[in-house]
Amino acid sequence: MTITPGFVGIDVSKSTLDIFDAVIGCVERIPNASAPIASLIARWRPRTVFVLFEATGRYDRLLRQSLQQAGIAFARVNPGRARDFARAAGFLAKTDAVDAKMLALMAERLRPESDAAIQPGRERLRALHRRRDQLVHMRAQERTRLSEAGDEEECRDIQRHIAWLTDQIKIFDGRIRHLIAAAQELAQLHKRLCQAPGVGPVAAATLLVLMPELGTRSPKAIAALAGLAPLNRDSGALRGKRTIAGGRKRVRDALYMAALTAVRCSQHYSRIYKAFLAAGKAKKLAIIAVARKLLLALNAMVRDNADFRPA
C-alpha cells in the first residue's frame, strides 16, 4: 500500500514514538523525549509535512508542543475513529509499527483538518481544570461511600475527607479564576460565555478548555464535536430513532447542566423545553435539545464577537 510522501503517522506511547514517514518507507522508533523529537523535526523543516497521531493526553503533549513551535501541521485523532479506519483499510493486526503506518495512510486518505494552535494559557488552564474534575469525582465517590457506611468512626473519616476535597476544589476554582483573569483574551471570552443563560464560571471554563473550536466551526460541526447532533438510524424503509452519540462527554455534561438552569431562568429556553414536552418527547431529550440550542448560540457569540443572542 503506497503512501504519498509528506504524510506521517506516529504511534505515541509513554516512553517511545513509532514514526512512519513515507519518504523513508519504514517505521522508526525514538524515545518520547525533547532531544529526539527536536532532531526529528529538524529533518522535516525543509519539507511540507502533515503529522497524524492519536490523542493520548499527556503522552502526546511534548510532541504536540514541539510541532506547534516548529510550525508543522498536525492533527490528533480519536483512537476509536483510528481503529475504525484501520479495520476498514484492512489493518487487522495491531502493533505500534502497524498503527504508525495506518495513521499515515489515514492522514493521506481522509485529510483531517489541522489542529488549531493552543495558547500556553489554555494549556495551564486545561491542567487545572482536569485536576478540579478529578477532585469533584473523588468527592462524589466519598459521598456515595458515606451513604453506605455503617461505622461511626468510618463516617467521621469520610466526612473529614469530603471537607478537605471541598476546600481543595475551592482552591482550584480560585486558581482557574486567577489564570483566566490574567489572560486578556481568555478573560473576555469567559465573560462573554457567562452572558448566556445557565452558563456559569465552571461551564464557561470547561468550554474554554475542551472546546477550543468554538466560533470556528459550522453549527452542525460544533454540535457533532460535543456529541449533541442527532444521528440518523435509517435503513431501507426503516426509519430508526434519532440519537446522540460520541463527541466530548465532559463538554456535553457541562452543557446539559447549563441547559437545566437555562430552562428555569430563561423564558426562551423554557418555551423550547415545553414545546418538546408537548410534542411527546422525553424530559431528557428535551434538555438535550436545549443544550444543543445553547451551544449553537455560544458558537455564534464567539464567531461574531457579539453578545448573547438566543438560537
C-alpha positions as CSV (number, residue, x, y, z in Angstrom):
1,M,0.0,0.0,0.0
2,T,1.7,3.2,-1.2
3,I,1.5,6.3,0.9
4,T,2.3,9.7,-0.6
5,P,5.4,11.4,0.8
6,G,4.5,14.2,3.2
7,F,2.1,12.3,5.3
8,V,3.5,11.0,8.6
9,G,1.8,8.7,11.2
10,I,3.0,8.5,14.8
11,D,2.0,5.9,17.3
12,V,2.5,7.6,20.7
13,S,3.3,5.8,24.0
14,K,4.6,6.9,27.4
15,S,8.2,6.3,26.6
16,T,8.5,5.9,22.8
17,L,7.3,7.3,19.4
18,D,6.9,4.9,16.4
19,I,7.0,7.0,13.2
20,F,6.1,6.1,9.7
21,D,7.4,8.6,7.2
22,A,6.6,7.7,3.6
23,V,9.9,9.3,2.5
24,I,11.8,6.7,4.5
25,G,9.3,3.9,3.8
26,C,9.7,2.1,7.1
27,V,8.8,2.6,10.8
28,E,11.5,4.1,13.1
29,R,11.3,4.3,16.9
30,I,12.6,7.1,19.0
31,P,12.3,8.0,22.7
32,N,9.4,10.3,23.6
33,A,11.8,13.0,24.8
34,S,12.8,16.5,23.8
35,A,16.1,15.9,22.1
36,P,15.0,13.0,19.8
37,I,11.8,14.9,18.9
38,A,13.9,18.0,18.1
39,S,16.1,16.0,15.7
40,L,13.1,14.5,14.0
41,I,11.5,17.9,13.5
42,A,14.8,19.4,12.1
43,R,14.7,16.7,9.5
44,W,11.2,17.7,8.5
45,R,11.7,21.5,8.3
46,P,12.8,21.7,4.6
47,R,9.7,19.7,3.6
48,T,5.9,20.1,3.7
49,V,4.8,17.5,6.3
50,F,1.4,16.7,7.8
51,V,1.6,14.6,11.0
52,L,-1.3,12.5,12.4
53,F,-1.4,10.7,15.8
54,E,-3.9,9.5,18.3
55,A,-4.9,11.8,21.2
56,T,-3.2,10.3,24.2
57,G,-3.5,13.1,26.8
58,R,-0.2,14.0,28.5
59,Y,1.8,11.4,26.5
60,D,1.5,13.5,23.3
61,R,1.9,16.9,24.9
62,L,5.7,17.2,24.2
63,L,5.2,16.1,20.6
64,R,2.3,18.5,20.1
65,Q,4.1,21.4,21.6
66,S,7.2,20.8,19.5
67,L,5.3,20.5,16.3
68,Q,3.4,23.7,17.1
69,Q,6.5,25.7,17.8
70,A,8.1,24.4,14.6
71,G,5.0,25.4,12.5
72,I,4.4,21.8,11.3
73,A,0.8,21.0,10.6
74,F,-0.6,18.1,12.7
75,A,-3.9,16.6,13.9
76,R,-4.8,14.4,16.8
77,V,-7.5,11.8,16.1
78,N,-9.8,10.0,18.4
79,P,-8.4,6.5,19.0
80,G,-11.8,4.9,18.3
81,R,-12.0,6.6,14.9
82,A,-8.5,5.5,14.1
83,R,-9.3,1.9,15.0
84,D,-12.5,2.0,12.7
85,F,-10.3,3.3,9.8
86,A,-7.7,0.5,10.5
87,R,-10.4,-2.2,10.2
88,A,-11.9,-0.6,7.1
89,A,-8.4,-0.3,5.5
90,G,-7.6,-3.9,6.2
91,F,-5.1,-3.4,9.1
92,L,-6.3,-6.4,11.2
93,A,-3.1,-6.8,13.2
94,K,-2.4,-4.2,15.9
95,T,1.2,-3.3,16.8
96,D,2.9,0.1,17.3
97,A,4.5,-0.2,13.8
98,V,1.3,-1.1,12.1
99,D,-0.6,1.7,13.9
100,A,2.0,4.2,12.7
101,K,1.6,3.2,9.1
102,M,-2.1,3.1,9.4
103,L,-2.2,6.7,10.8
104,A,0.0,7.9,7.8
105,L,-2.5,6.3,5.4
106,M,-5.4,7.8,7.3
107,A,-3.8,11.3,7.1
108,E,-3.4,10.8,3.3
109,R,-6.9,9.4,2.6
110,L,-9.1,11.5,5.0
111,R,-7.0,14.7,5.0
112,P,-8.2,15.8,8.5
113,E,-8.2,19.4,9.4
114,S,-5.1,20.7,11.2
115,D,-5.4,21.2,15.0
116,A,-5.6,24.9,16.0
117,A,-2.6,26.3,17.9
118,I,-3.1,26.0,21.6
119,Q,-2.1,29.0,23.7
120,P,0.2,28.4,26.7
121,G,-2.6,29.9,29.0
122,R,-5.1,27.3,27.7
123,E,-2.6,24.5,28.4
124,R,-2.2,25.6,32.0
125,L,-6.0,26.1,32.3
126,R,-6.5,22.6,30.9
127,A,-4.3,21.1,33.6
128,L,-6.1,23.0,36.4
129,H,-9.5,22.1,35.0
130,R,-8.5,18.4,34.8
131,R,-7.4,18.3,38.4
132,R,-10.5,20.1,39.6
133,D,-12.6,17.4,37.7
134,Q,-10.6,14.7,39.5
135,L,-11.3,16.2,42.9
136,V,-15.0,16.6,42.1
137,H,-15.1,12.9,41.0
138,M,-13.4,11.8,44.2
139,R,-15.8,13.8,46.4
140,A,-18.8,12.2,44.6
141,Q,-17.3,8.8,45.3
142,E,-16.8,9.6,49.0
143,R,-20.3,10.9,49.3
144,T,-21.5,7.5,47.9
145,R,-19.3,5.7,50.5
146,L,-20.7,7.9,53.3
147,S,-24.3,6.9,52.4
148,E,-23.3,3.3,52.7
149,A,-21.0,3.5,55.7
150,G,-22.3,1.9,59.0
151,D,-19.4,2.6,61.4
152,E,-19.4,5.9,63.2
153,E,-15.6,6.3,63.0
154,E,-15.7,5.5,59.3
155,C,-18.3,8.1,58.7
156,R,-16.3,10.8,60.5
157,D,-13.2,9.9,58.5
158,I,-15.2,10.1,55.2
159,Q,-16.7,13.5,56.3
160,R,-13.3,14.9,57.0
161,H,-12.1,13.8,53.6
162,I,-15.1,15.3,51.9
163,A,-14.5,18.6,53.7
164,W,-10.8,18.5,52.6
165,L,-11.8,17.8,49.0
166,T,-14.3,20.6,49.1
167,D,-11.6,23.0,50.3
168,Q,-9.3,21.8,47.5
169,I,-12.0,22.3,44.9
170,K,-12.4,25.9,46.1
171,I,-8.6,26.4,45.9
172,F,-8.6,25.2,42.3
173,D,-11.6,27.4,41.4
174,G,-9.6,30.3,42.7
175,R,-6.5,29.3,40.6
176,I,-8.7,28.9,37.5
177,R,-10.3,32.4,38.0
178,H,-6.9,34.0,38.5
179,L,-5.5,32.4,35.4
180,I,-8.4,33.4,33.3
181,A,-8.3,37.0,34.6
182,A,-4.6,37.2,33.9
183,A,-5.0,36.4,30.2
184,Q,-7.0,39.2,28.5
185,E,-8.3,37.1,25.6
186,L,-9.4,34.3,27.9
187,A,-11.0,36.8,30.3
188,Q,-13.0,38.4,27.6
189,L,-14.1,35.1,26.1
190,H,-15.0,33.7,29.6
191,K,-17.1,36.9,30.4
192,R,-18.9,36.6,27.1
193,L,-19.8,33.0,27.5
194,C,-21.1,33.7,31.0
195,Q,-23.7,36.0,29.4
196,A,-25.7,33.0,28.2
197,P,-28.5,31.7,30.5
198,G,-27.3,28.8,32.6
199,V,-23.7,29.2,31.7
200,G,-21.7,29.8,34.9
201,P,-17.9,30.1,35.5
202,V,-17.3,26.4,35.6
203,A,-19.2,25.7,32.4
204,A,-17.5,28.6,30.7
205,A,-14.1,27.4,31.8
206,T,-15.0,23.8,30.5
207,L,-15.8,25.2,27.1
208,L,-12.6,27.3,27.0
209,V,-10.5,24.2,27.9
210,L,-12.3,21.4,26.0
211,M,-13.9,23.2,23.1
212,P,-11.2,25.5,21.5
213,E,-13.0,25.1,18.2
214,L,-15.9,27.2,19.5
215,G,-16.6,30.0,17.0
216,T,-14.6,28.4,14.2
217,R,-16.9,25.6,13.1
218,S,-20.4,25.4,11.5
219,P,-23.4,24.8,13.7
220,K,-23.6,21.1,12.6
221,A,-19.9,20.5,13.1
222,I,-19.8,22.1,16.6
223,A,-22.9,20.1,17.7
224,A,-21.2,16.9,16.5
225,L,-18.0,17.7,18.4
226,A,-20.0,18.0,21.6
227,G,-22.0,14.8,20.8
228,L,-25.2,16.8,20.7
229,A,-26.0,16.2,17.0
230,P,-28.9,13.7,16.5
231,L,-27.7,10.8,14.3
232,N,-30.0,9.1,11.8
233,R,-30.6,5.3,12.1
234,D,-32.3,4.6,8.8
235,S,-32.0,1.6,6.5
236,G,-34.3,0.9,3.5
237,A,-37.9,1.6,4.6
238,L,-36.9,1.6,8.3
239,R,-36.7,5.0,10.0
240,G,-34.9,4.4,13.2
241,K,-34.9,6.6,16.3
242,R,-32.6,9.6,16.2
243,T,-30.0,9.5,19.0
244,I,-26.9,11.4,20.0
245,A,-23.6,9.6,20.2
246,G,-19.8,10.2,20.5
247,G,-18.4,13.6,21.0
248,R,-16.8,15.1,24.1
249,K,-18.6,13.8,27.1
250,R,-17.3,16.4,29.6
251,V,-18.4,19.2,27.3
252,R,-21.8,17.6,26.9
253,D,-22.2,17.1,30.6
254,A,-21.4,20.8,31.2
255,L,-23.9,21.9,28.6
256,Y,-26.6,19.6,30.0
257,M,-26.3,21.1,33.4
258,A,-26.3,24.6,31.8
259,A,-29.4,23.7,29.9
260,L,-31.2,22.6,33.1
261,T,-30.5,26.0,34.6
262,A,-31.4,27.8,31.4
263,V,-34.8,26.1,31.3
264,R,-35.5,27.5,34.8
265,C,-34.2,31.1,34.3
266,S,-34.8,31.9,30.6
267,Q,-38.3,32.2,29.1
268,H,-36.8,31.5,25.6
269,Y,-35.3,28.1,26.6
270,S,-38.3,27.3,28.8
271,R,-40.6,27.6,25.8
272,I,-38.3,25.3,23.7
273,Y,-38.3,22.8,26.5
274,K,-42.1,22.9,27.0
275,A,-42.6,22.6,23.2
276,F,-40.7,19.4,23.2
277,L,-42.6,18.0,26.1
278,A,-45.9,19.0,24.4
279,A,-44.8,17.0,21.3
280,G,-44.5,13.9,23.5
281,K,-40.7,13.9,23.9
282,A,-39.0,12.6,27.0
283,K,-37.7,15.2,29.5
284,K,-34.1,14.2,29.0
285,L,-34.4,14.5,25.2
286,A,-35.9,18.0,25.7
287,I,-33.0,19.1,27.8
288,I,-30.5,17.7,25.2
289,A,-32.4,19.8,22.6
290,V,-32.0,22.9,24.8
291,A,-28.3,22.1,25.3
292,R,-27.8,21.9,21.6
293,K,-29.6,25.3,21.0
294,L,-27.5,26.8,23.8
295,L,-24.2,25.5,22.2
296,L,-25.2,27.0,18.8
297,A,-25.9,30.3,20.5
298,L,-22.5,30.2,22.2
299,N,-20.8,29.3,18.9
300,A,-22.4,32.3,17.2
301,M,-21.3,34.6,20.1
302,V,-17.7,33.6,19.8
303,R,-17.7,33.6,15.9
304,D,-19.3,37.1,15.7
305,N,-17.6,38.5,18.8
306,A,-21.1,39.5,19.8
307,D,-23.3,39.5,22.9
308,F,-25.7,36.6,23.6
309,R,-28.5,36.1,21.2
310,P,-30.9,33.1,21.6
311,A,-30.6,30.3,19.0
